[in-house]
Amino acid sequence: MSIASSAFRLAARLDAVGFSDIVNIRNRVMELRVAGQQVFQFEGGEPFPATPAPVKEAMARALAENKTRYAASSGVAELRAALAEKLRARNRVPVEERDVIVLNGGMQGLFGAFQSVLNPGDEVLVFSPYWTPIKDLVAGCGARIRLVPTDEARRDVFAETLARYATDRSRALYFNTPQNPSGVVFTRGETEEVAAFVRERDLVVVADEAYEDLVYDGEHVSIASLEGMFERTISCYTLSKSYAMTGWRIGYAAAAEPWMTGLRKTTLYSTNGVSTPTQWAALAALELPADFFASTLAEYRERRDLMIIGLNEIGLPCAPPAGAFYAFPDVTRIDADSRAAAETLLERARVATVPGVVFGEHGDGRLRFSFSTSLETIAAGLDSMRRNL
């Protein structure tokens, strides 16, 4: 029997699930570096600071104290209690400890959220440009996304814009603020408009708050904090961006029933929980002094301003992002095709970026630059663009 026509084929549910374009860009960067070329890397999504020392010390302490056994699948009780307190105090989300689950990064929260909500044929409203793994997470449920242009929604009435793109198959809405890749921070008024539409249409919200602590202009508003929204929202968080803990793979989610049951099941039958010593390190992160974010934010703001001023001087128009750590300039003067523009920058200036079209059709004509790197790298990359474009 032919292998191609027998059991040796992937499950059909994975047919629409792809791989990250950003990985392909990193491979290209590695090829250039192997060839001895200097590359100024702005394609990543990695915080520039080191993981705080108290977090690393807590991990070492947990190992020394043999806190290495199985923990409850939903997380260490002390950490869940601290997360619940953080959510009540800072996010104004009315959670109890039972409403919080510890996860392997924000991605596992998003995976569990969509798996808990979506059935094949359902649709998810997604503000666009958007973080591209969302398409694949939704596709893995046999569902599909419906893109809602963020600029259009902010220019017009949110309810009217969302109504233009919603269908009778709309089941959920993905709400990411601050946004990746644009750095848009939805205002309280905008968030309230979205919440009103969600309640009217009886939708479920999957809230992605990965960049909640990186807001330069305005305020971060958790949609689950609004009236009547906690019950219909699965809020996903990560310690990766806030505490420079990307490689630690730890995040958490907050939700009421029945969503928490879904999150517990998807966690139990995928990873059965999170590394126990890592959870004690996460607890130390939550106990860092109150001025931790203020000093970190000031460093990010300095990098943002350097990048934005430089891009505009070069002739790549870019408004200052209100949050996250990405600039998303218009690069149509290089090429209206963002993939071609990214290749031009890489070939001529050895500057690595992410084509805007990777983040959906509404991102074409733009490139994503991460300014989460050293000031020296930003300055050198900008100088290379000035000399070579």
ZIFENHU-V321593 format. One record per backbone hydrogen bond with DSSP energy under -1.0 kcal/mol. CO is the residue of the C=O (numbers start at 1). NH is the residue of the N-H. Records with the same first field share a line. If there is no record, write none. Layout:
CO=NH ; NH
This chain:
3=6
7=9
11=14
12=15
14=17
21=25
22=26
23=27
24=28
25=29
26=30
27=31
28=32
29=33
30=34
31=35
32=37
33=36
40=352
42=370
52=55 ; 56
53=57
54=58
55=59
56=60
57=61
58=62
59=63
60=64
61=65
62=67
63=66
66=68
72=75
74=102
76=80
77=81
78=82
79=83
80=84
81=85
82=86
83=87
84=88
85=89
86=90
87=93
93=95
96=99
97=100
99=255
101=253
103=105 ; 251
106=110
107=111
108=112
109=113
110=114
111=115
112=116
113=117
114=118
119=122
122=144
123=171 ; 172
124=146
125=174
126=148
128=150
131=134
132=135
133=137
134=138
135=139
136=140
138=141 ; 143
139=142
142=121
144=124
146=126
148=128
149=153
150=154
151=155
152=156
157=161
158=162
159=163
160=164
162=166
167=170
169=123
171=204
172=125
173=206
175=208
179=183
183=323
184=179
187=191
188=192
189=193
190=194
191=195
192=196
193=197
194=198
195=199
196=200
197=201
198=203
204=173
205=234
206=175
207=236
208=177
209=212
211=214
214=324
222=225
223=226
226=229
230=233
232=205
234=207
235=254
236=209
237=252
239=243
240=245
245=248
246=249
250=239
251=103
252=237
253=101
254=235
256=260
258=262
259=263
260=264
261=265
262=266
263=267
264=268
265=269
267=270 ; 271 ; 272
275=279
276=280
277=281
278=282
279=283
280=284
281=285
282=286
285=288
289=292
291=295
292=296
293=297
294=298
295=299
296=300
297=301
298=302
299=303
300=304
301=305
302=306
303=307
304=308
305=309
306=310
307=311
308=312
309=313
310=314
311=316
317=330
322=216 ; 217
325=371
327=369
329=367
331=334 ; 335
337=341
338=342
339=343
340=344
341=345
342=346
343=347
344=348
345=349 ; 351
350=40
352=42
354=368
355=358
356=359
357=360
359=130
360=363
361=364
363=366
365=331
366=356
368=354
369=327
371=373
374=378
375=379
376=380
377=381
378=382
379=383
380=384
381=385
382=386
383=387
384=388
385=389
